[in-house]
């Protein structure tokens, strides 16, 4: 598993679409309000592959969630 940081909007976008308990995350928020989540390395690789120049993981998640 790989830990990444995402913003609150991206966390809400994936948390509401995934089965309960399928997303592991740290209970405390980061200093900028970000959430630390744990994902399978294949999922992280897919997010990287789908990201455009300058896009964060949060940007990619939100784009896919609203797509």
N, CA, C and O of each residue as an XYZ file, in Angstrom:
268
protein
N       0.842     -1.180      0.000
C       0.000      0.000      0.000
C       0.887      1.244      0.000
O       1.972      1.259      0.583
N       0.398      2.274     -0.664
C       1.126      3.537     -0.763
C       0.243      4.633     -0.172
O      -0.954      4.701     -0.449
N       0.859      5.495      0.653
C       0.114      6.603      1.260
C       0.270      7.844      0.405
O       1.379      8.223      0.029
N      -0.873      8.479      0.098
C      -0.862      9.743     -0.640
C      -1.713     10.759      0.114
O      -2.524     10.394      0.964
N      -1.521     12.029     -0.204
C      -2.335     13.101      0.374
C      -3.303     13.612     -0.676
O      -2.934     13.832     -1.830
N      -4.544     13.797     -0.261
C      -5.553     14.386     -1.142
C      -6.356     15.408     -0.349
O      -6.407     15.352      0.880
N      -6.980     16.338     -1.057
C      -7.760     17.348     -0.362
C      -9.123     16.780      0.051
O      -9.497     15.677     -0.347
N      -9.851     17.553      0.852
C     -11.122     17.090      1.411
C     -12.142     16.762      0.329
O     -12.868     15.775      0.446
N     -12.207     17.574     -0.721
C     -13.172     17.337     -1.799
C     -12.889     16.011     -2.510
O     -13.814     15.256     -2.810
N     -11.627     15.733     -2.774
C     -11.263     14.476     -3.433
C     -11.566     13.291     -2.519
O     -12.030     12.250     -2.983
N     -11.305     13.447     -1.231
C     -11.604     12.373     -0.283
C     -13.098     12.077     -0.277
O     -13.499     10.914     -0.324
N     -13.913     13.101     -0.220
C     -15.363     12.911     -0.226
C     -15.826     12.252     -1.525
O     -16.731     11.417     -1.516
N     -15.201     12.631     -2.640
C     -15.578     12.065     -3.936
C     -15.337     10.561     -3.981
O     -16.151      9.825     -4.538
N     -14.242     10.097     -3.408
C     -13.990      8.654     -3.454
C     -14.648      7.919     -2.293
O     -15.057      6.768     -2.444
N     -14.756      8.564     -1.146
C     -15.343      7.903      0.012
C     -16.813      7.566     -0.213
O     -17.302      6.558      0.296
N     -17.514      8.397     -0.967
C     -18.938      8.151     -1.201
C     -19.193      7.123     -2.297
O     -20.313      6.631     -2.429
N     -18.175      6.791     -3.081
C     -18.377      5.848     -4.178
C     -17.810      4.463     -3.898
O     -18.076      3.526     -4.651
N     -17.040      4.319     -2.838
C     -16.399      3.046     -2.558
C     -17.086      2.350     -1.387
O     -17.651      3.013     -0.517
N     -17.042      1.017     -1.360
C     -17.663      0.284     -0.257
C     -17.047      0.683      1.091
O     -15.854      0.975      1.182
N     -17.873      0.690      2.115
C     -17.424      1.033      3.458
C     -16.231      0.167      3.855
O     -16.269     -1.058      3.739
N     -15.179      0.823      4.321
C     -13.986      0.116      4.766
C     -12.969     -0.175      3.678
O     -11.913     -0.740      3.964
N     -13.260      0.196      2.432
C     -12.341     -0.128      1.344
C     -11.240      0.919      1.161
O     -10.260      0.670      0.459
N     -11.395      2.080      1.784
C     -10.378      3.122      1.712
C      -9.787      3.298      3.101
O     -10.487      3.683      4.037
N      -8.499      3.015      3.233
C      -7.826      3.220      4.513
C      -7.293      4.634      4.556
O      -6.730      5.120      3.576
N      -7.468      5.302      5.693
C      -7.003      6.676      5.813
C      -6.595      6.977      7.239
O      -7.014      6.313      8.187
N      -5.764      7.999      7.363
C      -5.326      8.454      8.675
C      -6.448      9.290      9.290
O      -7.060     10.094      8.587
N      -6.730      9.123     10.569
C      -7.850      9.845     11.180
C      -7.631     11.353     11.318
O      -8.596     12.117     11.291
N      -6.407     11.782     11.462
C      -6.133     13.212     11.624
C      -5.876     13.864     10.270
O      -5.306     13.258      9.363
N      -6.314     15.121     10.161
C      -6.074     15.890      8.942
C      -4.671     16.474      8.968
O      -4.109     16.711     10.037
N      -4.107     16.706      7.786
C      -2.810     17.358      7.680
C      -2.934     18.850      7.968
O      -4.035     19.354      8.191
N      -1.824     19.543      7.965
C      -1.803     20.964      8.296
C      -2.589     21.815      7.310
O      -3.053     22.899      7.662
N      -2.745     21.338      6.085
C      -3.501     22.073      5.064
C      -4.899     21.490      4.865
O      -5.564     21.794      3.875
N      -5.343     20.655      5.799
C      -6.656     20.041      5.706
C      -6.712     18.825      4.804
O      -7.794     18.324      4.497
N      -5.545     18.342      4.374
C      -5.520     17.192      3.476
C      -5.678     15.890      4.271
O      -5.402     15.832      5.469
N      -6.119     14.878      3.580
C      -6.307     13.563      4.171
C      -5.246     12.633      3.616
O      -4.979     12.641      2.414
N      -4.642     11.836      4.475
C      -3.669     10.825      4.069
C      -4.433      9.526      3.865
O      -5.061      9.017      4.794
N      -4.380      8.984      2.636
C      -5.067      7.724      2.361
C      -4.057      6.694      1.863
O      -2.990      7.043      1.358
N      -4.410      5.436      2.013
C      -3.569      4.323      1.584
C      -4.235      3.636      0.407
O      -5.395      3.232      0.487
N      -3.492      3.506     -0.693
C      -4.018      2.881     -1.908
C      -3.068      1.801     -2.403
O      -1.871      1.818     -2.117
N      -3.625      0.879     -3.141
C      -2.848     -0.149     -3.805
C      -1.887      0.527     -4.788
O      -2.267      1.506     -5.430
N      -0.660      0.031     -4.923
C       0.293      0.642     -5.856
C      -0.233      0.755     -7.287
O       0.107      1.706     -7.990
N      -1.047     -0.186     -7.723
C      -1.613     -0.115     -9.066
C      -2.553      1.070     -9.235
O      -2.604      1.679    -10.303
N      -3.296      1.397     -8.183
C      -4.213      2.543     -8.233
C      -3.409      3.837     -8.307
O      -3.758      4.744     -9.064
N      -2.336      3.924     -7.525
C      -1.493      5.116     -7.550
C      -0.839      5.270     -8.921
O      -0.749      6.379     -9.448
N      -0.388      4.166     -9.492
C       0.215      4.215    -10.829
C      -0.811      4.697    -11.858
O      -0.472      5.456    -12.765
N      -2.047      4.261    -11.718
C      -3.110      4.688    -12.643
C      -3.394      6.177    -12.489
O      -3.582      6.877    -13.484
N      -3.427      6.670    -11.248
C      -3.626      8.104    -11.025
C      -2.503      8.914    -11.668
O      -2.748      9.951    -12.284
N      -1.271      8.433    -11.518
C      -0.131      9.123    -12.134
C      -0.262      9.135    -13.646
O      -0.001     10.151    -14.290
N      -0.665      8.011    -14.210
C      -0.792      7.907    -15.664
C      -1.892      8.820    -16.203
O      -1.795      9.318    -17.324
N      -2.923      9.035    -15.417
C      -4.046      9.864    -15.850
C      -3.847     11.352    -15.578
O      -4.635     12.182    -16.031
N      -2.799     11.685    -14.842
C      -2.610     13.091    -14.469
C      -2.002     13.897    -15.613
O      -1.122     13.433    -16.338
N      -2.500     15.104    -15.743
C      -1.944     16.038    -16.702
C      -0.839     16.841    -16.047
O      -0.599     16.722    -14.846
N      -0.175     17.648    -16.831
C       0.917     18.459    -16.305
C       0.408     19.355    -15.172
O      -0.553     20.107    -15.340
N       1.064     19.261    -14.030
C       0.731     20.088    -12.881
C      -0.470     19.626    -12.075
O      -0.841     20.280    -11.100
N      -1.091     18.505    -12.460
C      -2.254     18.018    -11.717
C      -1.817     17.211    -10.500
O      -0.878     16.418    -10.565
N      -2.514     17.428     -9.396
C      -2.285     16.652     -8.182
C      -3.169     15.406     -8.224
O      -4.033     15.268     -9.090
N      -2.936     14.505     -7.270
C      -3.817     13.348     -7.151
C      -5.256     13.816     -6.942
O      -6.186     13.239     -7.505
N      -5.438     14.845     -6.144
C      -6.782     15.379     -5.897
C      -7.431     15.849     -7.184
O      -8.608     15.581     -7.423
N      -6.667     16.553     -8.016
C      -7.200     17.035     -9.292
C      -7.690     15.878    -10.157
O      -8.771     15.943    -10.743
N      -6.894     14.829    -10.231
C      -7.246     13.673    -11.059
C      -8.499     13.002    -10.505
O      -9.415     12.682    -11.263
N      -8.548     12.788     -9.202
C      -9.704     12.148     -8.590
C     -10.974     12.948     -8.847
O     -12.004     12.383     -9.212
N     -10.900     14.250     -8.657
C     -12.084     15.100     -8.875
C     -12.512     15.112    -10.342
O     -13.706     15.103    -10.643
N     -11.543     15.134    -11.247
C     -11.863     15.107    -12.673
C     -12.569     13.796    -13.036
O     -13.559     13.798    -13.767
N     -12.055     12.693    -12.523
C     -12.667     11.403    -12.818
C     -14.046     11.267    -12.167
O     -14.967     10.697    -12.752
N     -14.171     11.792    -10.963
C     -15.441     11.682    -10.239
C     -16.547     12.493    -10.882
O     -17.718     12.119    -10.810
N     -16.184     13.608    -11.514
C     -17.197     14.459    -12.124
C     -17.345     14.227    -13.616
O     -18.260     14.753    -14.249
N     -16.420     13.419    -14.185
C     -16.361     13.167    -15.613
C     -17.600     12.645    -16.187
O     -17.665     12.394    -17.390
